[in-house]
Amino acid sequence: MKKVVFCHGMPGSTADAELLSKANPGIEVIALNLLSFEPKAIDAELCDAIDALVSKTDDECVHVVGFSIGAMAAIKVAASRPNLVCQLTLISPAAPLFIGDFLPKMAGKSVFELAMKRPRILRFLTCLQSLLTRFFPETMVKVLFAKCGAAERVLLEEETFNSIVKKALSESFVQSPAAYLAFISAYVADWSETLSAVQCDVVLWHGTNDTWSPVEMSHSLKGVFGENATINLVQGAEHYSTLIQAEL
């Protein structure tokens, strides 16, 4: 059975991989818990983890998948170890903020601006999100999806999807808030120079109605990656509704 290594989003958890598996029943999705790694050394630590996985198989290299902000981790691994990553798939990728004017179109604009300019306020906000997630998880889910469209609202009607989202919120805000904040801080920094070091083929999947990671992000990434990249636009889909349709 084909295996892929999966990097989840933020907030997120390894349970995000269950959504990817829906469109890929014949593929084993190995999810890495990004909240257990140090963002500043994510490429080295993830490479060590992937090396350990590869050593247990006959594969010489791996297919790495990055979802949302998890795309940053996937890209850094592919850039630092081109011999280890033979294919990169980025789903609803959150591209570096420094390669385009994306913030005005991002549902998480206020969070990212706080991370860049007012990190103390963001820490306080995360504490509030932790309390809300712990005692009123349904309300926190509604807050997270307040600006979503029809495609995500359909998903919210599914009990399994709600369970996955609640796990993402709990692991990020309640169990590992410091790790979550560290990833957000790493994301808003300028890591755009990493893109040019990616040598493998890149496949991009993006919903045309994504409100978290605007579709312009994938277009910009394709422009940087050049001929090695292809883009699949999912008409009418958003963030998670693209994840459940992406085929590997």
Steps between C-alpha positions, in 0.01 A plus 500: 500500500627846408594717798502878537613719789245762607556838668180638654384860528491746793283475696506132414589148603594168348125432467499736200649206309166319522354761265779443246439126515141543379606558140801266527380168647789302350772716653645483851515852639763531773420813699775682689401693812649840421415624849772273636775664292694823546394736216842669476658161432203345324691399189771312691265338752246397237775362279619284790145375554453427130841332483383266774185419301692437177745270677209266576397472134659422165442855379798726435297820512154612606197691379431781747161672526448835670158641587440869577785629721635146498615588148778706659636193679470285187677759285784541750558125508502476119738796479750377756504134392434472125628141505238406759187655343415383147158666478326786677124551512367822651129518582337835579857620565572807709778658295760736648337836565797673338435375144164672455237731646298221662410626848196711401332188361582266790241410762785478753633846415463633856685201648794534262519877551510448876775241457706754306429813704341408836612151605404559864142573402499186285613295800212645701257424216628143485434465874141606439473255210632228728230569759230516235618174345516326836155600625303596188649308205191541281522877538870496411423303183242764404755776560760323286258456210324835536616619157469172314275442200255235388756224436635508857153535652403172336800333665404644838179299486706179516573363847835353392621833365395681817691247706816554293473879532446479876807279532700756303384781727563301818850390405601846380336732753462282811780243490775681307432876484871590516577276202204643309618856563854410399373369167294810435805712580715293263239529227476880505881532481657522155576144390448568130865430412432134579280463192783526248679202659215257423610269218227235484170510312230696680124446469274776633133457593292806579131581534387803303293623797759450774468776762791389721768457236391703196546320169752767396744327735515190281533709186794684657662176613466356152668809363797447731527123450470540123481202265531252786158600632144425391185643653158341542221748569193358672206711391281623785708324765653666804770400749399163645265420214807498274688268738230234474513511120876512434622187322858383547 
